[in-house]
Amino acid sequence: METKEIIKCALKDYQNITGLRSYVVYDNTVIQSASEKNYFCKCLKSSSKALKKCEECTQETYENARSIDHECVYSCHAGLIKWAVPVKRGDFHCVIVSEGVLAMKQMEDADKWAKYLSREYQLDEAMLLKNFKIIQTMDEDQMNASIGLLKDLLSYRFAMAERKV
């Protein structure tokens, strides 16, 4: 099975277990953070200014995860907590970027976030607030377990593919 297909299967497993979607960045010349499936992010990226910030943030995180060859946890420009997990199999390299989550405190401050983002990107505040409130929340232990699960699913899928060869 091709490496990209193995990763796709692991990401599907990850989504089925956690409810979180992810996207893959294959190299730093094609940053497609707009392909992210999170509806809040899709609404936010209807602003060209926000999309540009997302692309810059994704590229910086991709390069950082690749250079240190370790997962990176970061807060994006819209306040979502995300992680990037580098994948290396032979000559193949990519970085998986998670769907963003929120800390409980951020959810408590949803009105403030929506107001700020609305002003910053000239987007409808009610639309942002509605979609902000459905973002999944996690504490640090849950986030670390989720990252570990993603890495374990990738390892499992790669090991199973090797057994079939």
DALIN-V873169 format. One record per residue. RES is the residue in one letter. SS is DSSP state (H for helix, E for strand, L for the rest). PHI is phi in degrees with one decimal (none if undefined). NEAR is the number of other C-alpha atoms within 12 Angstrom. Layout:
res:RES ss:SS phi:PHI near:NEAR
res:RES ss:SS phi:PHI near:NEAR
This chain:
res:M ss:L phi:none near:17
res:E ss:L phi:-68.3 near:17
res:T ss:H phi:-54.9 near:26
res:K ss:H phi:-60.8 near:26
res:E ss:H phi:-69.2 near:16
res:I ss:H phi:-62.8 near:24
res:I ss:H phi:-62.2 near:39
res:K ss:H phi:-58.4 near:24
res:C ss:H phi:-64.7 near:25
res:A ss:H phi:-63.5 near:33
res:L ss:H phi:-68.4 near:36
res:K ss:H phi:-66.8 near:22
res:D ss:H phi:-58.2 near:24
res:Y ss:H phi:-60.5 near:31
res:Q ss:H phi:-65.0 near:22
res:N ss:H phi:-62.4 near:16
res:I ss:H phi:-82.6 near:16
res:T ss:H phi:-99.4 near:26
res:G ss:L phi:83.7 near:21
res:L ss:L phi:-95.6 near:32
res:R ss:L phi:-100.2 near:32
res:S ss:E phi:-139.2 near:37
res:Y ss:E phi:-133.2 near:36
res:V ss:E phi:-109.7 near:36
res:V ss:E phi:-108.2 near:36
res:Y ss:L phi:-85.6 near:28
res:D ss:L phi:-158.1 near:23
res:N ss:L phi:-83.0 near:24
res:T ss:L phi:-93.8 near:14
res:V ss:L phi:-126.4 near:17
res:I ss:L phi:-95.3 near:30
res:Q ss:L phi:-121.9 near:27
res:S ss:H phi:-64.7 near:36
res:A ss:H phi:-66.9 near:32
res:S ss:H phi:-78.4 near:24
res:E ss:L phi:-57.5 near:29
res:K ss:L phi:-91.4 near:25
res:N ss:L phi:-61.0 near:29
res:Y ss:H phi:-66.5 near:26
res:F ss:H phi:-58.3 near:35
res:C ss:H phi:-65.6 near:35
res:K ss:H phi:-60.5 near:25
res:C ss:H phi:-63.3 near:31
res:L ss:H phi:-62.2 near:39
res:K ss:L phi:-76.5 near:31
res:S ss:L phi:-71.8 near:22
res:S ss:L phi:-90.3 near:23
res:S ss:H phi:-62.8 near:18
res:K ss:H phi:-65.4 near:21
res:A ss:H phi:-66.8 near:29
res:L ss:H phi:-59.3 near:27
res:K ss:H phi:-61.6 near:21
res:K ss:H phi:-63.3 near:24
res:C ss:H phi:-61.5 near:35
res:E ss:H phi:-61.8 near:27
res:E ss:H phi:-63.1 near:23
res:C ss:H phi:-63.7 near:29
res:T ss:H phi:-64.0 near:42
res:Q ss:H phi:-63.7 near:29
res:E ss:H phi:-61.1 near:25
res:T ss:H phi:-68.8 near:37
res:Y ss:H phi:-56.3 near:43
res:E ss:H phi:-63.5 near:30
res:N ss:H phi:-66.4 near:24
res:A ss:H phi:-61.8 near:30
res:R ss:H phi:-66.3 near:27
res:S ss:H phi:-70.8 near:19
res:I ss:H phi:-92.9 near:16
res:D ss:L phi:52.0 near:19
res:H ss:L phi:-154.5 near:24
res:E ss:L phi:-64.5 near:30
res:C ss:E phi:-124.2 near:30
res:V ss:E phi:-107.1 near:29
res:Y ss:E phi:-150.9 near:28
res:S ss:E phi:-106.0 near:23
res:C ss:L phi:-75.6 near:31
res:H ss:L phi:-61.3 near:27
res:A ss:L phi:-95.3 near:35
res:G ss:L phi:93.5 near:29
res:L ss:L phi:-77.0 near:35
res:I ss:E phi:-90.8 near:30
res:K ss:E phi:-133.9 near:41
res:W ss:E phi:-139.3 near:38
res:A ss:E phi:-123.8 near:41
res:V ss:E phi:-118.5 near:42
res:P ss:E phi:-75.1 near:36
res:V ss:E phi:-125.5 near:37
res:K ss:E phi:-135.7 near:24
res:R ss:E phi:-140.4 near:21
res:G ss:L phi:61.9 near:10
res:D ss:L phi:-87.3 near:8
res:F ss:E phi:-86.6 near:17
res:H ss:E phi:-133.7 near:25
res:C ss:E phi:-159.1 near:34
res:V ss:E phi:-132.8 near:39
res:I ss:E phi:-95.5 near:45
res:V ss:E phi:-110.6 near:46
res:S ss:E phi:-79.4 near:43
res:E ss:L phi:-67.1 near:42
res:G ss:L phi:-72.2 near:39
res:V ss:E phi:-125.9 near:40
res:L ss:E phi:-123.9 near:32
res:A ss:L phi:-80.8 near:26
res:M ss:H phi:-57.2 near:18
res:K ss:H phi:-61.1 near:17
res:Q ss:H phi:-63.8 near:26
res:M ss:H phi:-65.8 near:27
res:E ss:H phi:-62.7 near:16
res:D ss:L phi:-99.4 near:18
res:A ss:H phi:-55.1 near:30
res:D ss:H phi:-60.2 near:22
res:K ss:H phi:-66.5 near:22
res:W ss:H phi:-62.3 near:29
res:A ss:H phi:-62.0 near:32
res:K ss:H phi:-63.1 near:23
res:Y ss:H phi:-60.4 near:22
res:L ss:H phi:-64.9 near:32
res:S ss:H phi:-61.7 near:28
res:R ss:H phi:-67.9 near:18
res:E ss:H phi:-63.5 near:21
res:Y ss:H phi:-117.1 near:26
res:Q ss:L phi:50.9 near:21
res:L ss:L phi:-120.7 near:25
res:D ss:L phi:-65.0 near:22
res:E ss:H phi:-63.7 near:25
res:A ss:H phi:-63.1 near:21
res:M ss:H phi:-63.2 near:24
res:L ss:H phi:-63.6 near:35
res:L ss:H phi:-62.4 near:30
res:K ss:H phi:-57.4 near:20
res:N ss:H phi:-80.8 near:24
res:F ss:H phi:-65.6 near:38
res:K ss:L phi:-71.1 near:27
res:I ss:L phi:-102.0 near:19
res:I ss:L phi:-69.4 near:31
res:Q ss:L phi:-65.5 near:28
res:T ss:E phi:-105.7 near:28
res:M ss:L phi:-147.1 near:25
res:D ss:L phi:-93.8 near:18
res:E ss:H phi:-63.0 near:17
res:D ss:H phi:-63.5 near:12
res:Q ss:H phi:-64.2 near:17
res:M ss:H phi:-62.8 near:28
res:N ss:H phi:-63.9 near:20
res:A ss:H phi:-65.3 near:17
res:S ss:H phi:-65.5 near:32
res:I ss:H phi:-63.2 near:33
res:G ss:H phi:-60.2 near:21
res:L ss:H phi:-61.6 near:24
res:L ss:H phi:-58.5 near:38
res:K ss:H phi:-64.0 near:29
res:D ss:H phi:-66.2 near:21
res:L ss:H phi:-63.7 near:28
res:L ss:H phi:-62.5 near:32
res:S ss:H phi:-60.1 near:23
res:Y ss:H phi:-61.8 near:21
res:R ss:H phi:-61.8 near:29
res:F ss:H phi:-66.3 near:28
res:A ss:H phi:-62.8 near:19
res:M ss:H phi:-65.5 near:17
res:A ss:H phi:-67.0 near:21
res:E ss:H phi:-66.6 near:15
res:R ss:H phi:-66.2 near:10
res:K ss:L phi:-82.3 near:10
res:V ss:L phi:-78.0 near:9
